């Protein structure tokens, strides 16, 4: 072999044989990642969640309710440990103390529920009605979910009250937190019944919107931010949340607040429960059912059925095949009848979820 041939072989040694290489086409444009759903899609997701919760076994709803009580109570412990431990800031700058109290505590607890999983009654108070408004759940399923999630939340919250008290951390080192817990328990059971109902309404309006935002978020950071600001707002302002109060008030009672069980139930639990439920069921779920769901068509069908003397239709039938009650379909309204407010003679035109945001 000649020196020239040896030189040529060595010069090509180690090179890639491009003749056998396969060509892999690369996309010219990356597929966009949807980080947040548009409002109509958030409502659709809420309805699907409501259907899942409606069909969940009672034992599972209860146990996930217990977990939700655990997680939200952890947030209450953190709030008492940070926001409740700065009496000097509260005296000199009440706004800063409220900010600390709202930011470090309950938002953390609700984020645990949203991300890790749990059945929170105040969120279910919106999800189950949304499924009912779309005819995909029954009132009996709603009642089952509400009962088992509510008492699961109560059991989990009271367990954390007992466990935290057994640590003696507050009695031995967080005396300001103990004083704050007593003051909170007294303050939350001293207002008039109607006043407490309104505070509960405003509170869960914010909390449910926070869960609504977290439902629309498609990543963990978005879910955390979705719940953070609404919960911070209700805590800092001073509204009442029936599940959060299941830890905050009993813990204050446990460390010496002069509040009886009867007073807690009559002056806090019942009125806050009413306010929280009204906000979630009507102010949030029903509002978006009117905007993005089939509720207007269903009410239209009920109106004409009553007018013709046929009685109310099966409003929450899960197998309703009436085309007038299908999503975005034209309501069945004869031409000789006047149009109902908000529904023209030619029906409701179908539009995409993106366009409906405009």
BELBEL-V484012 format. One record per residue. RES is the residue in three letters. PSI is psi in whole degrees, -180 to 180 (NA if undefined). Layout:
[[RES	PSI] [RES	PSI]]
This chain:
[[UNK	132] [UNK	159] [UNK	-34] [UNK	-40] [UNK	-42] [UNK	-42] [UNK	-38] [UNK	-41] [UNK	-45] [UNK	-33] [UNK	-24] [UNK	-2] [UNK	134] [UNK	-8] [UNK	151] [UNK	137] [UNK	94] [UNK	-16] [UNK	-29] [UNK	-1] [UNK	141] [UNK	140] [UNK	122] [UNK	111] [UNK	137] [UNK	137] [UNK	139] [UNK	-26] [UNK	131] [UNK	142] [UNK	125] [UNK	143] [UNK	122] [UNK	112] [UNK	-20] [UNK	135] [UNK	149] [UNK	160] [UNK	-45] [UNK	-36] [UNK	-31] [UNK	-42] [UNK	-43] [UNK	-42] [UNK	-39] [UNK	-40] [UNK	-44] [UNK	-41] [UNK	-40] [UNK	-39] [UNK	-44] [UNK	-43] [UNK	-36] [UNK	-34] [UNK	4] [UNK	138] [UNK	150] [UNK	-41] [UNK	-36] [UNK	-41] [UNK	-43] [UNK	-47] [UNK	-41] [UNK	-29] [UNK	-39] [UNK	-45] [UNK	-42] [UNK	-38] [UNK	-41] [UNK	-54] [UNK	-43] [UNK	-33] [UNK	-35] [UNK	-41] [UNK	-38] [UNK	-40] [UNK	-43] [UNK	-39] [UNK	-45] [UNK	-32] [UNK	-26] [UNK	-66] [UNK	-29] [UNK	-7] [UNK	18] [UNK	62] [UNK	-31] [UNK	-41] [UNK	-39] [UNK	-36] [UNK	-40] [UNK	-33] [UNK	81] [UNK	-34] [UNK	-41] [UNK	-38] [UNK	-39] [UNK	-37] [UNK	-45] [UNK	-43] [UNK	-39] [UNK	-35] [UNK	-38] [UNK	90] [UNK	-105] [UNK	-34] [UNK	-37] [UNK	-43] [UNK	-44] [UNK	-35] [UNK	-40] [UNK	-42] [UNK	-46] [UNK	-40] [UNK	-45] [UNK	-27] [UNK	135] [UNK	157] [UNK	99] [UNK	122] [UNK	-43] [UNK	-25] [UNK	-39] [UNK	-24] [UNK	-13] [UNK	-39] [UNK	-45] [UNK	-46] [UNK	-36] [UNK	-42] [UNK	-36] [UNK	-41] [UNK	-27] [UNK	6] [UNK	24] [UNK	6] [UNK	165] [UNK	162] [UNK	-31] [UNK	-41] [UNK	-40] [UNK	-47] [UNK	-43] [UNK	-47] [UNK	-45] [UNK	-44] [UNK	-50] [UNK	-35] [UNK	-39] [UNK	-51] [UNK	-25] [UNK	-44] [UNK	-43] [UNK	-44] [UNK	-45] [UNK	-40] [UNK	-45] [UNK	-32] [UNK	-43] [UNK	-35] [UNK	-48] [UNK	-45] [UNK	-46] [UNK	-38] [UNK	-33] [UNK	-18] [UNK	-22] [UNK	20] [UNK	-37] [UNK	-43] [UNK	-29] [UNK	-25] [UNK	-13] [UNK	61] [UNK	-35] [UNK	-37] [UNK	-37] [UNK	-46] [UNK	-39] [UNK	-41] [UNK	-40] [UNK	-45] [UNK	-40] [UNK	-44] [UNK	-42] [UNK	-45] [UNK	-39] [UNK	-6] [UNK	17] [UNK	-13] [UNK	163] [UNK	156] [UNK	-50] [UNK	-38] [UNK	-42] [UNK	-35] [UNK	-46] [UNK	-41] [UNK	-40] [UNK	-39] [UNK	-50] [UNK	-35] [UNK	-54] [UNK	-17] [UNK	-45] [UNK	-45] [UNK	-43] [UNK	-37] [UNK	-35] [UNK	-45] [UNK	-37] [UNK	-46] [UNK	-42] [UNK	-33] [UNK	-36] [UNK	-24] [UNK	138] [UNK	8] [UNK	164] [UNK	-36] [UNK	-42] [UNK	-38] [UNK	-41] [UNK	-47] [UNK	-31] [UNK	-40] [UNK	-20] [UNK	-55] [UNK	-42] [UNK	-39] [UNK	-42] [UNK	-43] [UNK	-48] [UNK	-35] [UNK	-47] [UNK	-37] [UNK	-37] [UNK	23] [UNK	175] [UNK	132] [UNK	122] [UNK	-35] [UNK	-41] [UNK	-39] [UNK	-20] [UNK	-21] [UNK	-48] [UNK	-46] [UNK	-51] [UNK	-33] [UNK	-41] [UNK	-40] [UNK	-38] [UNK	-34] [UNK	10] [UNK	8] [UNK	137] [UNK	64] [UNK	128] [UNK	164] [UNK	-42] [UNK	-41] [UNK	-40] [UNK	-46] [UNK	-46] [UNK	-36] [UNK	-11] [UNK	-60] [UNK	-49] [UNK	-53] [UNK	-36] [UNK	-39] [UNK	-46] [UNK	-49] [UNK	-44] [UNK	-42] [UNK	-44] [UNK	-45] [UNK	-48] [UNK	-42] [UNK	-39] [UNK	-48] [UNK	-28] [UNK	-65] [UNK	-47] [UNK	-35] [UNK	-48] [UNK	-23] [UNK	-36] [UNK	-39] [UNK	-42] [UNK	-3] [UNK	-161] [UNK	10] [UNK	-41] [UNK	-42] [UNK	-39] [UNK	-43] [UNK	-36] [UNK	-45] [UNK	-40] [UNK	-39] [UNK	-50] [UNK	-31] [UNK	-42] [UNK	-41] [UNK	-34] [UNK	2] [UNK	21] [UNK	-3] [UNK	176] [UNK	138] [UNK	171] [UNK	92] [UNK	-38] [UNK	31] [UNK	129] [UNK	-7] [UNK	33] [UNK	122] [UNK	4] [UNK	119] [UNK	-22] [UNK	-14] [UNK	9] [UNK	152] [UNK	124] [UNK	15] [UNK	165] [UNK	127] [UNK	146] [UNK	100] [UNK	114] [UNK	152] [UNK	-25] [UNK	0] [UNK	149] [UNK	149] [UNK	140] [UNK	149] [UNK	126] [UNK	-9] [UNK	106] [UNK	169] [UNK	-37] [UNK	12] [UNK	-169] [UNK	120] [UNK	139] [UNK	135] [UNK	154] [UNK	160] [UNK	-30] [UNK	-45] [UNK	-30] [UNK	-9] [UNK	-21] [UNK	NA]]
